Amino acid sequence: MTPQPRPVSADRAEYHDDIIYPDIVPFVLVHLACLAAIWTGVTWGMLALCAGLYLLRMFAVTAGYHRYFSHRSFRTSRAFQFVLAFLAQSTTQKSVMWWASLHRHHHKHSDTEHDVHSPRHRGFWYAHVGWIFDRRYERTDLEAVPDLVKYPELRFLQRYEQVPSIVLAFACWLAFGWAGLVVGFFWSTVLLYHGTFFINSLAHVHGRQRYATGDDSRNNWWLAIITLGEGWHNNHHAYQRSARQGFRWYEVDATYYALLGLRAIGVVRDLGTPPADVVENRRALGRATIERIARQLAERIDRDAIEACLRHLPHIPTHAELEAKFPHLHMPHLPTRAELEAKLPHMPSMDELRAAARRMIPDTPSMDEICARAHEMVAMARLHARGSALSA
């Protein structure tokens, strides 16, 4: 039996802020190898090979790594699952298990301090490429991908993750010589790196937000062109189980069109699509998203009070939670919102919070709930901060 890597969570792994030389060697060498085109020369034929390998493997990244292995947004046969995994790993972006586990972690903590690659917290260049050199993300959290671990062929690719890229590189050299290897394989691989990484960086910085998702995901049309549809990133964060990321007819999503073609010939099936209430922005947000947006709004209103509170409380309780925790107090002894406003000067009104929220996020059916929770957070945080100051 093939021994498997020990499951390690990115949050739990021992952290040393240094470079992992073995893991970054392929990444660095692929970039350096592109310079060999000075000696091999560049022809139109080799540029065509580069473009073809880019498109084929970008489809494997978007349909394979992302929409299938990370989000299971469609179904396919075990044979085509292996083909997708093999093609995806020929991009030298590590194993499908590593990629999917890290991506699921990203969605769970998107644009929080726990996110793997958030421009908001670590800056643009760290989100784009710096996180690759971070030892915390070296290993695969197998506990996050139990649906993938059960396949021995995927475990084989996990153990020998560079085999697909070596096979493709050798095939390019065998068929087209050194120019085929350098221009066809290495150039297209570097383009694939940065096309993929732009979604982690640029798609959380530049573009338009149609949906309130509690993070910085954005729709960017030109990123959608070069990544075969991945640029509709805010759409994706609004409904992750969709195989279609261009929700509107005019949002070009080449990966989805290719999946439709594969469905027509029976290769894939059960393509997920966004429900109408999601597309039309009529669906109420989930509790976790409301909590995240409310906290962001509260921090805009009174960051000092919120941060002072969070130093002592990991979670700012609601009135209902306080009632449940301290039933002996009863509501007459628990400060109401009006009482809190009277005790704490300069409390923002609900109208002020709504105005601030509309400047911060797109409209959502949950706007009133977000503002009410943010109001509660600011009040509780100020009360806690005042109590701490008086007891000091």
C-alpha positions in Angstrom: 0.0 0.0 0.0 1.3 3.4 -0.9 2.0 5.6 2.2 0.0 8.8 2.2 1.0 12.2 3.3 -0.1 13.1 6.8 -3.2 15.3 6.8 -2.1 18.8 7.8 -4.3 21.8 8.0 -2.8 25.1 6.7 -3.9 26.7 10.0 -2.5 24.0 12.2 0.8 23.4 10.5 4.0 24.5 12.3 4.9 27.8 10.9 8.4 29.0 10.0 8.6 32.2 8.0 11.2 31.0 5.6 11.5 29.7 2.0 10.7 26.1 1.1 13.4 25.4 -1.4 12.3 21.9 -2.7 8.7 23.0 -3.4 9.6 26.3 -5.2 12.4 24.9 -7.4 10.1 23.9 -10.2 8.3 27.3 -10.1 11.6 29.2 -10.3 13.2 27.0 -12.9 10.2 27.2 -15.2 10.5 31.0 -15.2 14.2 30.9 -15.8 13.9 28.3 -18.6 11.9 30.8 -20.6 15.1 32.8 -21.2 16.4 29.9 -23.2 14.3 31.1 -26.1 17.3 33.5 -26.8 19.1 30.4 -28.1 16.3 28.3 -29.4 14.6 31.1 -31.4 10.8 31.8 -31.6 8.8 30.9 -34.6 5.1 31.3 -35.4 4.7 27.6 -35.2 6.1 27.5 -31.7 3.9 30.5 -30.7 0.9 28.5 -32.0 2.0 25.5 -29.8 2.3 27.8 -26.8 -1.2 29.2 -27.4 -2.7 25.8 -27.9 -1.1 24.4 -24.7 -2.2 27.5 -22.8 -5.8 27.1 -23.9 -6.0 23.3 -23.3 -4.3 23.5 -19.9 -6.2 26.6 -18.8 -9.4 24.6 -19.4 -7.9 21.9 -17.2 -7.2 24.5 -14.5 -10.7 26.1 -14.7 -12.8 23.0 -15.3 -10.6 20.6 -13.5 -8.7 22.1 -10.5 -11.4 24.7 -9.8 -14.9 23.8 -10.9 -14.7 20.0 -10.6 -12.1 19.1 -8.0 -12.6 22.1 -5.7 -16.4 22.7 -6.1 -17.8 19.5 -7.7 -20.0 21.6 -9.9 -20.5 18.8 -12.4 -20.1 15.1 -12.7 -18.1 12.9 -15.0 -16.7 9.4 -15.4 -13.7 8.2 -13.4 -11.6 8.0 -16.6 -12.3 11.7 -17.6 -11.7 12.7 -14.0 -8.2 11.2 -14.3 -7.7 13.0 -17.6 -8.7 16.3 -16.1 -6.4 15.7 -13.1 -3.4 14.8 -15.3 -3.9 17.8 -17.6 -4.3 20.1 -14.7 -1.1 18.9 -13.0 0.8 19.3 -16.2 0.7 23.0 -15.4 3.0 22.3 -12.4 0.5 23.8 -10.0 0.9 20.8 -7.7 -1.6 18.0 -7.1 -5.4 18.3 -7.5 -5.8 17.4 -3.8 -3.4 20.2 -2.7 -5.1 22.7 -5.1 -8.6 21.8 -4.0 -7.9 21.7 -0.3 -6.2 25.1 -0.4 -9.0 26.6 -2.5 -11.7 25.3 -0.2 -9.8 26.9 2.7 -9.8 30.1 0.7 -13.6 30.1 0.3 -14.1 29.3 4.0 -11.9 32.3 5.0 -12.1 34.6 2.0 -10.4 37.9 2.6 -10.1 37.3 6.3 -6.8 37.1 8.2 -6.9 33.4 7.7 -7.1 33.5 3.9 -4.2 32.0 2.0 -4.0 34.8 -0.5 -5.9 38.0 0.4 -4.7 41.3 -1.0 -6.6 43.1 1.8 -4.4 41.5 4.5 -1.1 40.7 2.9 -0.9 43.0 -0.1 -1.2 42.5 -3.8 2.1 40.8 -4.5 1.9 38.4 -1.6 -1.6 37.4 -2.8 -0.4 37.1 -6.4 2.8 35.0 -5.9 4.3 35.5 -2.4 2.2 32.9 -0.7 3.8 30.2 -2.8 7.0 30.7 -0.8 5.2 30.4 2.5 5.9 27.2 4.4 2.4 27.1 5.9 0.9 26.1 2.6 3.5 23.5 1.6 1.5 20.4 2.6 -1.9 19.1 1.7 -4.8 19.1 4.1 -6.2 15.7 3.1 -9.0 16.1 5.7 -10.4 18.9 3.5 -10.7 16.6 0.4 -12.2 13.3 1.6 -14.1 13.0 -1.7 -10.8 12.9 -3.6 -8.7 10.8 -1.3 -10.8 7.7 -1.9 -9.5 7.4 -5.5 -6.1 5.6 -5.7 -5.3 7.2 -9.1 -5.6 10.6 -7.5 -3.5 9.5 -4.6 -0.8 8.4 -7.2 -0.9 11.9 -8.7 -0.6 13.3 -5.2 2.5 11.3 -4.5 4.1 11.9 -7.9 2.7 15.4 -8.6 5.3 16.4 -11.2 4.9 13.4 -13.4 2.3 15.0 -15.7 4.3 18.1 -16.4 7.5 16.0 -17.0 5.6 13.8 -19.5 4.2 16.9 -21.4 7.6 18.6 -21.4 9.3 15.5 -22.8 6.6 15.1 -25.4 7.1 18.8 -26.5 10.8 18.2 -26.8 10.4 14.9 -28.6 8.0 16.3 -31.2 9.3 19.9 -31.7 12.8 20.0 -30.3 14.2 22.5 -27.9 12.0 25.3 -29.2 9.0 23.2 -28.5 10.1 22.6 -25.0 11.1 26.2 -24.2 8.4 28.2 -26.1 5.7 25.6 -26.3 5.9 24.2 -22.8 7.8 26.7 -20.5 6.3 29.9 -22.0 2.7 28.5 -21.8 3.3 27.3 -18.2 4.4 30.7 -17.0 1.4 32.3 -18.7 -0.8 29.7 -16.9 0.8 30.5 -13.6 0.0 34.2 -13.8 -3.3 33.8 -15.4 -4.4 31.6 -12.5 -2.7 33.9 -9.9 -4.5 37.0 -11.3 -7.7 35.5 -9.9 -6.2 35.4 -6.4 -4.9 39.0 -6.7 -6.5 41.2 -9.3 -9.9 39.6 -9.1 -10.0 40.7 -5.4 -8.9 44.3 -6.2 -10.1 45.5 -9.6 -13.6 45.1 -11.1 -17.2 45.4 -10.2 -19.2 43.7 -7.3 -22.7 42.7 -8.3 -23.4 40.6 -5.2 -22.7 41.1 -1.5 -20.4 38.2 -0.6 -18.6 39.4 2.5 -15.3 39.5 0.7 -13.5 41.6 -2.0 -14.3 39.3 -5.0 -15.0 41.2 -8.2 -16.1 40.6 -11.8 -13.5 41.6 -14.3 -14.3 41.1 -18.0 -10.8 41.0 -19.4 -9.7 38.5 -16.7 -12.6 36.4 -17.8 -11.3 36.5 -21.4 -7.7 35.4 -20.6 -8.8 32.8 -18.0 -11.7 31.2 -20.0 -14.4 32.6 -17.7 -12.8 32.7 -14.2 -12.9 36.5 -14.2 -16.5 36.5 -13.2 -15.2 36.0 -9.7 -17.9 37.9 -7.7 -20.5 35.7 -9.4 -18.5 32.6 -8.4 -18.3 33.7 -4.7 -22.0 34.4 -4.7 -22.8 30.8 -5.8 -19.8 28.4 -5.8 -21.6 25.3 -6.9 -22.3 26.6 -10.4 -20.3 25.2 -13.4 -21.3 28.4 -15.1 -19.5 31.5 -13.8 -20.8 34.0 -16.4 -24.3 34.4 -15.0 -25.6 36.7 -17.7 -25.7 36.0 -21.5 -23.1 38.6 -22.2 -20.6 37.3 -19.7 -18.3 35.2 -21.8 -17.4 31.9 -20.1 -15.4 29.7 -22.5 -15.0 27.0 -19.9 -18.7 26.6 -19.5 -19.2 26.5 -23.3 -16.6 23.7 -23.5 -18.4 21.8 -20.8 -21.7 22.2 -22.7 -20.0 20.6 -25.7 -18.6 17.8 -23.5 -22.1 17.2 -22.1 -23.5 17.0 -25.6 -21.3 14.0 -26.3 -21.8 12.4 -22.9 -18.4 13.1 -21.3 -19.8 15.3 -18.4 -23.2 15.6 -16.9 -25.2 17.4 -14.2 -23.7 20.8 -14.7 -24.6 23.1 -11.8 -26.2 26.4 -12.7 -27.1 29.4 -10.5 -30.7 29.6 -9.3 -32.8 32.5 -10.6 -33.1 34.1 -7.2 -29.2 34.2 -6.9 -28.7 35.6 -10.4 -31.4 38.3 -9.8 -30.0 39.1 -6.3 -33.2 38.1 -4.5 -31.8 35.5 -2.2 -31.2 36.4 1.4 -27.6 36.0 2.6 -26.5 33.2 4.9 -25.9 33.9 8.6 -22.1 33.7 8.3 -22.0 36.2 5.4 -24.3 38.6 7.3 -22.0 38.4 10.3 -18.9 39.0 8.3 -20.3 42.0 6.4 -21.8 43.4 9.6 -18.4 43.3 11.3 -16.8 45.0 8.3 -19.5 47.7 8.5 -19.1 48.1 12.2 -15.3 48.5 11.8 -15.8 51.3 9.3 -18.0 53.1 11.8 -15.9 52.5 14.9 -12.8 50.5 14.4 -11.2 51.4 17.7 -14.1 50.2 19.8 -14.5 47.0 17.8 -10.7 46.2 18.0 -10.7 46.9 21.7 -13.6 44.5 22.2 -12.1 41.8 20.0 -9.0 41.8 22.1 -11.1 40.4 24.9 -14.0 38.7 23.1 -13.5 36.5 20.1 -17.2 37.0 19.2 -19.3 40.1 19.8 -22.5 38.6 21.3 -26.1 39.5 20.2 -28.8 40.4 22.7 -30.3 36.9 22.2 -27.0 35.2 23.0 -26.6 37.2 26.2 -30.1 36.3 27.2 -29.4 32.6 26.6 -26.1 32.7 28.5 -27.4 34.7 31.4 -31.1 33.8 31.8 -31.1 35.0 35.4 -30.6 38.6 34.2 -33.9 38.7 32.3 -34.6 41.4 29.7 -35.4 44.2 32.1 -31.8 44.0 33.4 -30.2 43.7 29.9 -29.6 47.0 28.2 -31.8 47.5 25.1 -30.6 49.2 22.0 -32.3 52.4 23.0 -30.6 52.3 26.4 -27.2 51.6 24.8 -27.7 54.6 22.5 -28.5 56.8 25.5 -25.4 55.6 27.4 -23.0 55.7 24.5 -22.7 59.1 22.7 -22.3 59.4 18.9 -24.0 56.0 18.1 -24.8 55.9 14.4 -28.5 55.8 13.5 -29.9 53.0 11.3 -30.2 55.4 8.4 -26.5 56.3 8.8 -25.6 52.7 8.8 -27.7 52.0 5.7 -26.0 54.8 3.9 -22.6 53.5 4.8 -23.5 50.0 3.9 -24.7 51.1 0.4 -21.4 52.7 -0.2 -19.6 49.6 0.9 -21.5 46.7 -0.7 -24.0 46.1 -3.5 -27.7 46.1 -2.6 -28.9 42.9 -1.0 -32.2 41.6 0.5 -30.3 41.2 3.8 -29.4 44.9 4.0 -31.6 45.6 7.0 -30.3 42.6 8.9 -26.7 43.5 8.2 -27.2 47.0 9.5 -29.1 45.9 12.6 -26.3 43.5 13.4 -23.6 46.1 12.8 -25.5 48.5 15.0 -25.6 45.9 17.8 -21.8 45.2 17.3 -20.9 48.8 17.6 -23.1 49.3 20.7 -21.7 46.1 22.4 -18.1 47.0 21.5 -18.4 50.5 22.9 -20.1 49.3 26.0 -17.4 46.7 26.5 -14.6 49.2 25.8 -16.1 51.7 28.3 -16.5 49.0 30.9 -12.8 47.9 30.4 -11.7 51.6 30.7 -13.6 52.1 33.9 -12.3 48.9 35.5 -8.7 49.6 34.6 
